[in-house]
């Protein structure tokens, strides 16, 4: 990871101490050091940290989410570069939302709104991304509007307040029906479709040509 922006570090020091949502205790979050590189203005936004990814200390690293990392490798035609070298990972809700059984759950609308107002807006103001890939309903609604219908806008670019947003279905097992509604047959099919989206958007920013020339 490149040298960390001091303002971003101060943001995460404050956000890491946040205890505003009682239902999110013990308030587990990813540390700044594993979130990747904000320098290129590309953000991958998830709904919230997941248990397996937190244990791995690597965002989007549970077995189904690895599809996103494989799609990234296909898009840049390089299996040697990790996504963290090119993109910055964050979440609409910074803390892990666990169920009573200890499994993952979706963050509530209230948790999403609160974290957006307390943290996400300030974070994006610091990072100043040119492009955000938003995975999952809560991630998209944190950027666009609370009552968004993700199936209607999956994969379609939204330009808002100078920000280019690509809303995307989350690849989790509980969202299989949602993926099928937008024409995704299975994870392999989603990986191929997502690689094309990544390739298009990275190319638009000149990042793929930069990689081929060793400029990044």
N, C-alpha and C positions, 0 to 999 in steps of 0.2 A: 504494500500500500504506500502511496505517496505520502509526503509529510502532511500531517493532519492540520487542517485549518484551526487556529486557536479558538475562533468563535464557535466552530462546530464542537470542539472539545468541551468548551464551557456549557454549550447547550446540553450535551449528553451527561455531563456531571450533574446538572440540575434535573434532567429527565430521569436519570437513573435513580434519583432519590424520591421520585414521585410516588405517593401512596393515596392518590385521590379516589381510586375505585376500590372499595372494600372487597368486591367480588373477584378481584384479580390477585389477591394475596396468594403466594408470597412475593408477588411483583417481580417475577423473573424476566429479565431482558437480555438481549444480546449486547455485549460490550461494543464500543465504537470500533475497536481494533479489528473486528471480524466483518465489518460492514462494507468493505470494499473502497473503491476510489471515486470520490465525487467530482474529480477534476474535469471529466469529459462531459458532464451535464446529463448523464443518463441514469435514471433511477428505476429499479425494480421494486415495486411497492406490494407488499403482502398484506393480508388482513391482520395477522398477529403472529408472534413466534409460536412454533409448535414444540411439543415435548421432545421428539426425537432430534429435531434440528438444534434445540438448545443443548441437549446432551452432546451432540456432535460439535457444538460451538461453531456452527456453519449454517447460515441462513439457507432455506430451501434445499435441505439435504436429506429429507426423509425419502424412502424409496420411490414414491410417486413424484415428488417434487424434483427428483434428479432428472426427470424428463426435460425440465426447463434448462438445466445445465447442459444436457446433451444437445438440445436445440441450439443453444448458444455456440457450442463447439462446431456444429454443422454450419451455422451462419457465417462464422469467420474463417471456416476451413482450416482450423488449427485446434488440435486437441491439447496443445501444450499451454495455451493461455487459459487461465482461470477467469470466470466472469468478474471476480473481485478486482482484477487488474483494469477492467474497463468500465464497470458499473458500480453504483452505490446501492446497497440493499437497505431498505427500511420497511416499517410496518405502519398501517393506519392506527393500530393500537399497539403500544410499545411493550406491554406486559403479556405474559402467557395466560390465556383464559382457559382454566382447567375446570372440568366437571367434577362432581362429587366423587366419581370413581377414579379420578386422576387422568382421564382421557382428555384430549383436546375438545374444545367446543368453540363455536363461532362467538366472537365478541358481540355484545348486545348493541342495539342502536344507541342507547344512552352512553355506553362505554366508548363507542366510536366517535360520537359527537364531542364528548368531553376531551378525549385525547386529541382530536383534530384541533379544537380550540386552544388547548393548553400547550400542545407540542408540535403537531404536524405542520401547521401553518408557519410557525417560527422556523422549523427545520428546513422546510422548502425555501423559505426566504433567505436562509444562509447558503444552502446548496445551489439555489437558482438553476434548477434543471431545465434543459431544453426539451427533454423527452421523458415521459414516465410510462412504463409498462405496469398497469395495475391489475393484479390477479385477485379475483374474488369480489363478491358483491360489496362487502364492507370497505374494501380498498377503493373500489370505484366510487361508491357513494361518499366517501370522505373527500373526494376531489370534485365530484360533479354535483350531486344532489342526493338527498336522503332517500327519495322514493324511486330511484333509478331501476329500470328493468334490464338486467344485464344481458339476457338472451337477445334483446332487441338491438344492442349496441356492441356485442362481442366482436372484437377485431376491427371495429370502425374507428377511425381517428376522430378525436374531439379536440378542437382548438379552443382554448379558454384562457383568457387573461394572459396571453403570450406563452401559454404552456401547451405542448402537444401531448395528449393523453391517448394511450391505446388500451381500452378496457378489454380484459380477457377473463375467460372462465378459469376458475381455480381447478387444478387437476386432482383434487382430493376424491377419495372413494365416495363420500357423501354427495358429490356433485356429478356423478356419472350421468344421471338423467338430464341435468342441465347441459352437459357437454353434448349429449346426443341431440338435444333440441337445436343446437347450432351446427349440426352436421359433423361432429367429431365422433368417429367410430370407436376409437380406443386410444390408448396412450401413444402407440406408435404413429397413428394418424395425426394426433395432436402435435407430436414432436416435429413431424414433417411440416405441418402448417405453421407452427410457431417459428421454425427455422427460417421459413420464407418471410414471415413478418419481421423477425430480427434482421435478416439480410437487407430487406427493403429500408428499414428505419436506420440501421447503422450506415448503410450506403448513402442515405439522404444527408446524414451528418458528416460524411466523408471519413468515417472511422475505419471502414474496411480498406479503402485505398491507403489510408495512413498505416494500417497494419502491414499491408503488402510492401510498403516502402520502408518499413522499420521506423516510422515516425512516432509511434506510440510506445 
